[in-house]
Amino acid sequence: MNKFIANSTADSPLGIPPGRKCLIVPSGRYAGRAAILYADSPSTIKLVRADPPFANFSTPSDVVTDSADTPFDAHMNSGGDIYIAYIETSTNDLKFVKLTFDGGAWLVGAPVTVYNDGDSSYPCICKLSTGRLWIAYTRLSGGNYYISAKVSIDDGETWTMASDPGDTLTSGDDSAYCKMVERNQYQFVSYSEGGDKIAYRSKTISAVIWGSEVVLASEGGYDENLTAAVSSDGRIGVAYVSATGLKFREYNGSYWSGEATLDSNTVAWPVVSYQGGEAYVLYTRSRGANMNQAFYTKKENDSFSSPEPLDVRKADLKKLLLYNASSGSYEDKTDEAASSETADVFHSASNALLSAVGDALFIGIDEPFNYLHLLLSTTGAGGEVNWKYWDGQTWKAFTPVSGTWHFAAAEHDLLLWSDFDSIPDDWQKKTISESSCYWIVATVTSAFTTAPVGSRINAISNLKAISAQV
């Protein structure tokens, strides 16, 4: 399922990896109802809801209108109430708001100031099994960034004096990011500090004093790309990005596993999810400028599987064929389209991607897709193409939802349809040059005076963030 919800003008619509934006009502009459939270603009946080199979979403509604253009976090309790921690726009104060779940909808309460004696950022909110609410956050003081944590014992109505930062867990450095989880009557705050270490502090949920810092990693290169999750049997999985790639460590209640390297490429946005007792790590891998592809890996026994694309419809193409009308020949340029080499996607008869009337570019993937990313070394001029898909009987013309495009820009994001639900139901597979795919074809209808030459063509978008129900 891929469903378009909204365009956002916020700097980080889904925040940073530790934050949660996709929440599912766990029980009761409305069990399974999803609430999706996102920053719609630099000051507004909105909510949309949907029921399985999530084909239709509600009209977005405002839940916060005084947010700074910085990440926020959310937590849902067992009854479906949502707790949001965010930063206020004009003051950088740490604030809280509760959305009460009533009759299938969320009712927005009055915002409460949690901390106001210095700039705050990057909050992480967690409700413990005791009923207490905790917010861990980054606090700026004296030029250094600290991880602090505050507690509410009355479901967020009060948070002690607003000038009180709460418990300060770190010694201060030039950056700090955190994630809080509960495991078997213990609360853990994992954090990166100064880019130099990944560490945590913990305590029993009834205790006042936090335990000493435990360092999990010290290679360096750490930032906000840190997250953690707890399995049903009480394991804690921590994923983080270092200078040499994506790493993972797991705590089983007695000891921490060794550090596992999951991906040595340029990666970001790790998400840990335990499904059926198995640890999955989702993340994005850079495939080049403005191209970030979602991958996942699964822990199997004591090691992780080789990373695989999360969605083949947002990946390299299964097949790219160029048809030259004058020679009546196809050439397979699939490998060239996937490579980072420049000016290598062309038909040998014309030395161009497309040139004369009747020339055609065939793009095929195993499943219906809705997006293409195209890089040209030579932009086209003077020519025109039409776009078609195969409906089982004929090639049916359509206009991409992002508008007509005639290979006239060096880089282009071509949105064929808004989302997967908008893809035509009659699109069928077809075998061309011994390759069975869902094909999109661009056919020249007016000859180019300057013929385009391709460098890279795929279905990899500039994916900025991932948020998952874990």
N, C-alpha and C positions, 0 to 999 in steps of 0.2 A: 504494500500500500504506500503510495506517495501522493500526498494531498497538499495542494497549495492553500495556505492559510492567509498570509498577509505579506505585504512589503513593509519593511521597517526602515526608519531613518536614524535609529539609535546606533551608537558606536559599536555596541556588542549586544545584539538582541537576545542571545542566550547566555550571556555572562562569560564565566570561565569554567574549566572542567569540574572543579569541586561542586558547582552549583547544580540544583535540581529544578527542572522546568516542566517535566512530564510526570504527572501524578495520576494514580488510578485509585478510585474508591474501592477499598478492600472488601467490604461486606455490606449486607443490608439490601434493601429494595433496589438501590441504584448501583449495586456492585458491578464493577467493570467500567463505570463511567469515567472518562478521561478528562482531566483539566490540564490544558496547556497554557503556560504563562510565558510571556515574552515582552521585551521592551519594544514598544511600538514606535517610540520617538525618544528624543533625549530626556523627556520628563515624564513619560507615561508608560505604565506597565498594564498590559491587557491580559484578559483571560478568554479562552474559547473552550467549549466543552463538546464532547461527542461520545456516543455509545458504540459498542462493537457492531459492525466491523469497521467503524470509524470512516465511513464514506461521506458523512455530512457533519459539518461543524457549525456550531452556533455563531451568530454575529458576535464579533469581539466586543467585550465590555471593559470599561476602565475599572481597575482595582487600586491603582496608585496614580496620582497626578502630580506629585511633587518630588519625583525621583531625580537624582543626579544621573548623568549619562555614564553610569558605571554599573558593574555587575550587581545583581541581587541574588537571593537564594530563597527557596521555599521548602516546606515540609508539610505532609499530610498525616493527620492522626488516624486512628482506627475508625473513627466515626465520619471521616470525610472532611473535617475542618482543615483549612489550609492556613499555615502561618508563614508570613513573608517578612524577611529582614532586608532592608534596603538603605540607601544613603540619600539623605535629603538634599535637594538641588542647590539651595542658596547658602547652606551652612556646612555641608558635609557631615552633618550629625547622623548617627546611627539610629534608624527608626524601625518600628515594627507595626504590622497590621494583621489582624485576624480576619479570615473569611469564614463565616459560619455556614456550614452545609445544612440547608433546610429545604425540604420538599424538592430535592433534586437540583437546587440552585445554590450559588454561593452569595451570601450577603456580606457586604464590605463593612467592617467596623471602623472605628475612629483610630487614626494613627497615634502611636505612642512613641515618645522620645526615649531611647535606651541610653544613649551617651552623647554628650554635647560639649565636652571640654577639650576638644581637639578634633582634627580631621580623621574620619574613619573611612574604611573601604573594604571590599571583598568579604562581606559577611557570610557565615555558614550557620544555619539554624538547625537545631535537633531537639526533638521532644523525647525525653527518656521514659523508660517504663514506670518510673516513679510519678510521672505526670509533670515533672519540672521541664521548663523550656530553657535551653541554653543557646546563646549566640556567641560563637567565636568569630573574631574579626581582626582586621589589620588596623592598627592605631599609629598615627604619626605624632611623635613627640620629640622635640629637641633635634629635629633633623633625622631621626632614626625611626624605623618601622618596627612595631612590636605586634605579636599575637596576644590578644587579650580575650577573656571570656566572661560573659555575664549571665546570670540566672534569674528566672522569674518563677515564683512558686504559686502564682495565681493565674496561670494560662495566658500570661502576657499582659495583664492589666497594669502591673507595676514591675519595675526593674531596679529597685533601690534608687538612690539619688542619681540623677542624670549626669552629674559631674564625676561620678565614680566609674572608672574604667573597668572595674571588676578584677578578676585574676589575670595577672600578666605572666605569660608562660615562656617568653623568650627574652633574650638579653639586648635585643635591638640591633638592627643592621640596615643596609640600604634597600632591602626588599623583604617581604614576608607574605606568604599565602598559606591557607590552612583548610583542613577538612575534619569534621567531627563525626564520630560514629559511636554507637553503644554496642558492647559485646558482653553478654553474660554478667550483668551487674557492674560492668566497668565502662567508663567513657574514655575514649581515646581521641586526642587531637593530634593529627599528623600535620606536618608543615614543612615548607621549604623556607630557608632563611638565608638572605644574602647571596643566593645562588650557589652556596658552598656545601650545603648539606640538606638531606632529608632526615627528619627526626620526628619523635612524638613524645608526648607526656600523657600520663593516664592516671586515673584514680577510680576508686569504687564510687558508684553513683550516690552513695550516702555520705561520703567523706568530704572534708573541707580542703584538705591539703593535697596538692598534686604531687605525684611521684617525680623523681629526677628525669631529666632528659635522656632519651635513648636515641642514639644516632643510627639510622638505617643505611645511609649511603653518604659518601663524601667525595665522589668523583668531581663534582662541579657541573656547572651549566644548568642548574635547576631554576625553575620559575613557577608560573601559575599552572603549568601542566602537571598537576598532581591530583590524585583522587583515591578514594578508598570505598570499600563496600564490605558487608558482613554476610556470610552464608547462613543458611538455616541451621547448620550445626555449629555455628559460632566461630568459624574461621574469618580472619580479616585479610583481605587482599588489598595491597597498596600498589598502585601503578604510578610511575613518574617518568618524566623525560629528562635525560642527562645529556652531557655533551656528546655521548656516543650512541644515543638512541633511546628506545623505550625499554624500561626496566620494570620488574615485578618482584615483590616479596610477599610472603604469606605467613601469618601467625596462626598456629593451631591451638593456642592456649598454654603451650609449654615452651615452644621455641619458634624462632623465625627461620624460614627457609633461606637458603642462599639466594643471592640476587640473580635473577634470570634475565637475559637479554632477549626481548621479544622481536625487536626490529631495529636494525642498525642504520636505517635510512633516516632522512629528515622527517620527523613525525611531530604530531601535536594532538591535543584533545583526547587524552585517554579516558575511557569509561570502563569501570569494572562492574560486571554483572554476574551474579551466581544464578545459574539456571539448572535445575535438576541436580544440584549439588556440585556442578562443574563451574569453574571460573572461566568466564569469557572476558576478553579485553578488546574493546572497540576503540578505534582511533583513526586519525587522518594521516595520510602519507603524502608528502609533497611529490608531485610528478613533473614539476617545472613551474615556471612563473604562471600564476593565476590558475593553477591546477592542483587541487587537493582531493585525493581519493580516499574513501572510507574502506578500512580493512578491519578484520577481526582475527583473533587467534584464540584457541581453546586449550585449557590445561588438561592434559591426558596423563593420568598417573603422576609422575614427577616431572614431566616436561610439557612444553607447549607445542601445539601443531604449527606447521608452517603458515604464515599469514596468508589469508585469502581475501579477495575483494568482497565487501559486504553485499554489493549489488552489481551484477554483470551489466546492468543497463546504465551504470555510471562508471564505465571502465574503458579500456581500449576496445576497439572494434573487433568483431569476429572476422569481418572481411571488408576490404575496400577494393573495388574494381573500377578501373577507368576504361571507358569505351570510346574508341576513336571511330568516327563515322566514315571517314575517307578510306580507312583500311579495313573497316568492319571487324576490328579485333579488340578483345579485352586484355587488359594487363592487370595482374594482381599486385597491388601496392600496399597490402596490409602491414607488412613489416616496416615499410618506410613511413607509413602514417603513424605508427607507434613509436618510432625512434625520435631521438632529439636532434638528429641531423637536419640541416636546413636545405631547402630547395631540392628535395629528393622525391617528391610526390608529383610525378608527371608521366604522361604517356610518351613512349619513345618515338611514336610517329609524328607527334606535334611538339614535343618538348614542353608541353603545357598540361596543366590539370584539366582544363577545358579550353576550347578555342573556337571551332567551327560549329555551325548549326548541326544539331544531331549528336554532338559529343555529349557524353553523360558520365556522371559520377554516381556510382552505386555504393551505398553505405549500409552494411548489414550487421545485425546483432541477433543473438539467439532468442531474445525476448523483446516485446514491444518497448520502445524507448521514446523519450520526449525531448532530448537535448543533444546538441552537438557543440563542440569547441573546435574552432578552425584557426590555424595559423598559416599564413601565406608568406612566402619569401618575395613574391612579386604579386602585387594587387592587380586585379582585372580592371579594364576600362572599356566602355563602349558596348559591352555585351549584356545579355539578359538570359536568365534561366527560369524554368518553372520547377516546382517541387511536387513530387507525386509519391504515393504509396500504393502497394498492390492489394486490391480488395478481394482477390480470389478469381476475378474474371478479367479485370483491366487495371491499368494504372490510373489512379484517381488523383486529380490535381487538388492541392490545398495550399493555403497561405499560412506560413508559420505564424504562431501567435505573436512572436516578437517583430513580425513584419517581413516584407519581401527583402531579399538580399541577393546581390549579384556578384559576390566575391570581390567587392570593391574596398575592403579594409584588411589591413595586415593581420588583425586579430578580431575574432567575432564570436560572441556567444549566441548561438542560434537556438531559441526556444521554439520547438516544433509545436508542442501543446503545453498547456499550463502545468499539468501534472499527469500522473499515470492514469487517473480516473477520466481524464479528458481525451485520452487516446481513442481514436475511432474503433468501435467494436468490430468493424468489418475488415480490419487490417489482417492480412493472412501471410503466411510464409510462402516463399517461392524459391525454386532452385534456379540459380543463375551461375553459369560456368562451374557447375558441380558443387555449388555451395548453397545450402538451404538456410535462409535467414528471413527475418523481418527486414525488408529493404525500404530505404528512402532513396529516391533517385532525383538528382538535379540534372536537367537536360537543357542544353543551350538552344534557345529560340531566336536569338539575335547574336551574330558573331561578334567576338571580342576584337577590338582594335589593339589592345594590349592584353595578352592572354595571362591568366593567373597561373602561378606555380605554387604548389603546396609544400609545407614543411612538416606539419603535424595536424592530424585530424583524429578526434576521439570523442567520447561522451563523458569526459571528466570535467566536472564543474569546479568552480572556485569555492569549494565547501569551507565554510568558516567555522562551524561549530557542530557538535553532536550533543544531544541531551537524550537520555534513555530512562525508562522506568526500570529500576534495578531492584 
